[in-house]
Amino acid sequence: MPQTIDPTTPDLTGRRALVTGASDGIGLAIATRLAGAGAHVIMPVRNPSKGERAIARIRETVPDASVSLRDLDLASLASVAALGDTLIAEGQPIHLLINNAGVMTPPARAVTEDGFELQFGSNHLGHFALVGHLLPLLRAGRARVTSQITISSGRLNWDDPNWERSYSPMAAYNQSKTALGLFGLELDRRSEAHRWGITSNLAHPGIAPTSLLAARPEVGRSRDTAGRRAIGWMSRRGILLGTPETACLPAVYAATSPDALPRHLYSPRGPGHLGGTPGEQKLFRHLRDPEDAARLWRVSEDLTGAWSRV
């Protein structure tokens, strides 16, 4: 029997879970907990060497972990489609999908392989396309899909979603995560309407030190941000904030608990929802309008073409 990391996580033996962004930070902590509860965890990664190191770290805690790597770059619709084709060919249901990977606040506007603003393209459109390509496997597994948003919420820039006329790093980041949240809610509505058998909810991790704000040359950041240094200082001292190991708990709860409900948001329950044990939180204002969610779905479908066969 696999070693159980979190005794509140139900037994996941025989379940297949896919976690994006699982090679470090909160995603790695999520993958470790799911593997510790018995799931086979699929880790689609952009960097195979980093992925192998992540698997080694998981097995330091869960020696008999069942984990495997696949190739994925969420900033490339071709890569997303290729992963879908690979997993469809393998023909095994997916029972849990956690849309966790993210890019945060490149200091200068950058674009994906397909020309979308990097955060909107990777954080939202990449996951939107991924779910579309994996829909047969998610339906076969009667999957629960949990999408990881952020503690802050921002409006959608409907007139310029790719920030071509002006670029604000934080506003673009908040838009990308609001878009992912609206997608997660609309996915559940459409699953209910079309009887896909999928349920979908949201989580956010609060604040914890991860690589999102660290030095990342690939997004034009040569050094850790001042915010990343402050977050690390507070986290090490247990001041309000979480660690990657605690910040993963809302997503794990949302994805696995029999008490976690569709179309609900789960977050840390500490002051300001910055850290603490997981619990339900009221949906952010920008996530509450189903018409916005339906409109975003249509825009995303036009941009990606990933749902054209559904």
Disulfide bonds with the S-S distance in Angstrom:
none
